[in-house]
């Protein structure tokens, strides 16, 4: 059976358990975009403990891509969690965390069943994300049904958590808030971003080594690192063009990660003899801190500006970047920018690869600013540690239950 250790919910659950809460994480057995089955046993439900955290794995078929298999996977989880829940103690609070709306729906149904409070956590806006990226038409029947379901979900929840800071703005723009004639009181909307497990990050940095040769090379060249998914939405073809503009510079761009665009971008750079950008492929999560430690500058990258950024962004890699204590350059300007707010580097739109390449040169050449940005990144990571996030989550739980955990 595949083991799930780490991530947002594990870290929050561990912190809650340390403060006296009994926590169960109900999750699908499958992993995103993987055809490997998560449950090898014959059972439809398998419970595993990781320290004080209990995982309830619900059998759900594996899938690749975003086709029918993924939809069936969501249905598997939804039906399975409704069946499995009665085997566990009656909860005081249920938190339904999206990446898809059936997780929200299951949480609301179970909260009614057990007559308990329900917190709805939104990590991806459905169907807004699908509309922005062109998978749905905003005036189409399916989108209208999904928006209606989203609105009802938010109305019925006792509290709302958005990982993006502009959750209230989103509700207000839709006209769903009380002030606009809707039924959602914005006072029940909270923001807890993706955050970082600082203890785990620092431990992994000490216990693991960077295995990427180009980052370990002492060749006098500055190392600029992008660590994350390599998909079309990340716009890394723009970064290849920026590398092409920098052939004469003593700078190596190192792209760490995997995705459907990896092979194509690697081949494109090789075909054009752009040898100052290297695609290493993915590394284990536990190795990421050691990899980032080898960089002088980190890239948080997308060449395609998205309407979603006006509500703020909360990419997982941003918080790893902050924990590394390195300066950050982002080509995805967003409202509520953590980078700009806390002066951790530069975040703005760049109109051309040449302009982006020049920004890299300018940042690296300003050693005084680089030191200041790096120090600010490390300090900012403390603000978004899971210890602080757990304290905030406890405040939300106590506010809706009227009970204080002793």
CORUR-V811380 format. One record per backbone hydrogen bond with DSSP energy under -1.0 kcal/mol. NH is the residue of the N-H (numbers start at 1). CO is the residue of the C=O. E is the energy in kcal/mol with one decimal. If there is no record, write none. Layout:
nh=NH co=CO e=E
nh=NH co=CO e=E
This chain:
nh=2 co=38 e=-1.2
nh=11 co=7 e=-2.4
nh=12 co=8 e=-2.5
nh=13 co=9 e=-2.6
nh=14 co=10 e=-2.6
nh=15 co=11 e=-1.9
nh=16 co=12 e=-2.6
nh=17 co=13 e=-2.7
nh=18 co=14 e=-1.9
nh=20 co=17 e=-1.8
nh=21 co=16 e=-2.3
nh=25 co=54 e=-2.9
nh=27 co=56 e=-2.3
nh=29 co=58 e=-2.7
nh=34 co=31 e=-1.5
nh=46 co=57 e=-1.9
nh=48 co=55 e=-2.4
nh=50 co=53 e=-3.2
nh=53 co=50 e=-1.8
nh=54 co=23 e=-1.3
nh=55 co=48 e=-3.8
nh=56 co=25 e=-3.3
nh=57 co=46 e=-3.2
nh=58 co=27 e=-3.0
nh=59 co=44 e=-2.9
nh=63 co=34 e=-1.3
nh=71 co=67 e=-1.3
nh=72 co=68 e=-2.6
nh=73 co=69 e=-1.9
nh=74 co=70 e=-2.0
nh=75 co=71 e=-2.0
nh=76 co=72 e=-2.6
nh=77 co=73 e=-2.1
nh=78 co=74 e=-2.5
nh=79 co=75 e=-2.7
nh=80 co=76 e=-2.4
nh=81 co=77 e=-2.8
nh=82 co=78 e=-1.5
nh=83 co=79 e=-1.6
nh=84 co=80 e=-2.3
nh=85 co=81 e=-1.8
nh=87 co=84 e=-1.9
nh=88 co=85 e=-1.9
nh=94 co=117 e=-2.3
nh=96 co=119 e=-2.8
nh=98 co=121 e=-2.5
nh=103 co=100 e=-1.5
nh=105 co=101 e=-2.3
nh=106 co=102 e=-2.4
nh=107 co=103 e=-1.8
nh=108 co=104 e=-2.2
nh=109 co=105 e=-2.3
nh=110 co=106 e=-2.4
nh=111 co=107 e=-2.3
nh=112 co=108 e=-1.8
nh=113 co=109 e=-2.1
nh=114 co=110 e=-2.4
nh=116 co=111 e=-2.1
nh=117 co=92 e=-1.8
nh=119 co=94 e=-2.9
nh=120 co=159 e=-2.4
nh=121 co=96 e=-2.9
nh=122 co=161 e=-3.2
nh=129 co=125 e=-3.2
nh=131 co=127 e=-2.3
nh=132 co=128 e=-2.8
nh=133 co=129 e=-2.1
nh=134 co=131 e=-1.4
nh=135 co=130 e=-2.4
nh=136 co=130 e=-1.4
nh=140 co=137 e=-2.1
nh=144 co=140 e=-2.3
nh=145 co=141 e=-2.2
nh=146 co=142 e=-2.4
nh=147 co=143 e=-2.8
nh=148 co=144 e=-2.2
nh=149 co=145 e=-2.2
nh=150 co=146 e=-2.4
nh=151 co=147 e=-2.6
nh=152 co=148 e=-2.2
nh=153 co=149 e=-2.4
nh=154 co=150 e=-2.3
nh=155 co=151 e=-2.2
nh=156 co=152 e=-2.1
nh=157 co=153 e=-1.3
nh=158 co=118 e=-2.3
nh=159 co=118 e=-1.2
nh=160 co=188 e=-3.0
nh=161 co=120 e=-2.8
nh=162 co=190 e=-2.5
nh=163 co=122 e=-2.1
nh=166 co=311 e=-3.2
nh=170 co=166 e=-2.3
nh=171 co=167 e=-2.1
nh=172 co=168 e=-2.5
nh=173 co=169 e=-2.7
nh=174 co=170 e=-1.7
nh=176 co=171 e=-2.1
nh=178 co=184 e=-2.0
nh=181 co=178 e=-1.8
nh=182 co=177 e=-3.1
nh=184 co=176 e=-2.1
nh=188 co=185 e=-2.0
nh=189 co=186 e=-1.6
nh=190 co=160 e=-2.6
nh=192 co=162 e=-1.4
nh=196 co=384 e=-1.8
nh=198 co=196 e=-1.2
nh=201 co=197 e=-2.6
nh=202 co=198 e=-2.7
nh=203 co=199 e=-2.3
nh=204 co=200 e=-2.8
nh=205 co=201 e=-2.0
nh=206 co=202 e=-1.5
nh=207 co=203 e=-2.4
nh=208 co=204 e=-2.1
nh=216 co=212 e=-1.5
nh=217 co=213 e=-1.4
nh=219 co=217 e=-1.2
nh=222 co=250 e=-2.4
nh=224 co=252 e=-2.9
nh=225 co=297 e=-2.5
nh=226 co=254 e=-2.4
nh=228 co=256 e=-2.4
nh=230 co=258 e=-2.0
nh=234 co=231 e=-1.4
nh=235 co=232 e=-1.5
nh=238 co=235 e=-1.2
nh=240 co=236 e=-1.6
nh=241 co=237 e=-1.7
nh=242 co=238 e=-1.9
nh=243 co=239 e=-2.3
nh=244 co=240 e=-1.9
nh=245 co=241 e=-1.3
nh=246 co=243 e=-1.3
nh=249 co=246 e=-1.8
nh=251 co=249 e=-1.6
nh=252 co=222 e=-3.2
nh=253 co=276 e=-3.1
nh=254 co=224 e=-3.2
nh=255 co=278 e=-3.3
nh=256 co=226 e=-3.4
nh=261 co=230 e=-2.2
nh=262 co=259 e=-1.7
nh=265 co=261 e=-2.4
nh=266 co=262 e=-2.5
nh=267 co=263 e=-2.5
nh=268 co=264 e=-2.2
nh=269 co=265 e=-2.3
nh=270 co=266 e=-2.0
nh=271 co=267 e=-2.6
nh=272 co=268 e=-1.2
nh=273 co=270 e=-1.4
nh=274 co=269 e=-2.8
nh=275 co=273 e=-1.3
nh=278 co=253 e=-2.6
nh=280 co=255 e=-2.3
nh=287 co=284 e=-1.9
nh=288 co=285 e=-1.2
nh=291 co=287 e=-1.9
nh=292 co=288 e=-2.9
nh=293 co=289 e=-1.7
nh=294 co=291 e=-1.3
nh=295 co=292 e=-1.6
nh=296 co=223 e=-3.1
nh=297 co=223 e=-1.5
nh=298 co=327 e=-2.1
nh=299 co=225 e=-2.8
nh=300 co=329 e=-2.4
nh=309 co=306 e=-1.5
nh=310 co=307 e=-1.4
nh=311 co=308 e=-1.9
nh=312 co=309 e=-1.6
nh=320 co=316 e=-1.3
nh=321 co=317 e=-2.7
nh=322 co=318 e=-2.3
nh=323 co=319 e=-2.0
nh=324 co=320 e=-1.5
nh=325 co=322 e=-1.5
nh=326 co=321 e=-1.1
nh=328 co=344 e=-1.7
nh=329 co=298 e=-2.8
nh=330 co=346 e=-2.8
nh=331 co=300 e=-1.4
nh=335 co=309 e=-1.9
nh=341 co=337 e=-2.1
nh=342 co=338 e=-2.1
nh=344 co=339 e=-2.6
nh=346 co=328 e=-2.1
nh=348 co=330 e=-1.9
nh=356 co=352 e=-2.0
nh=357 co=353 e=-2.8
nh=358 co=354 e=-2.0
nh=359 co=355 e=-1.7
nh=360 co=356 e=-1.9
nh=361 co=357 e=-2.1
nh=362 co=358 e=-2.9
nh=363 co=359 e=-2.4
nh=364 co=360 e=-2.4
nh=365 co=361 e=-2.0
nh=366 co=363 e=-1.1
nh=367 co=365 e=-1.1
nh=370 co=366 e=-2.4
nh=371 co=367 e=-2.2
nh=372 co=368 e=-1.9
nh=373 co=369 e=-3.1
nh=374 co=370 e=-2.3
nh=375 co=371 e=-2.2
nh=376 co=372 e=-2.2
nh=377 co=373 e=-2.2
nh=378 co=374 e=-2.1
nh=379 co=375 e=-2.1
nh=380 co=376 e=-2.4
nh=381 co=377 e=-2.0
nh=383 co=380 e=-1.0
nh=385 co=382 e=-1.1
nh=386 co=196 e=-1.4
nh=389 co=385 e=-2.2
nh=390 co=386 e=-2.6
nh=391 co=387 e=-1.7
nh=392 co=388 e=-2.1
nh=393 co=389 e=-2.6
nh=394 co=390 e=-2.5
nh=395 co=391 e=-1.9
nh=396 co=392 e=-1.9
nh=397 co=393 e=-2.6
nh=398 co=394 e=-2.9
nh=399 co=395 e=-1.8
nh=400 co=396 e=-1.3
nh=401 co=397 e=-2.0
nh=402 co=398 e=-1.9
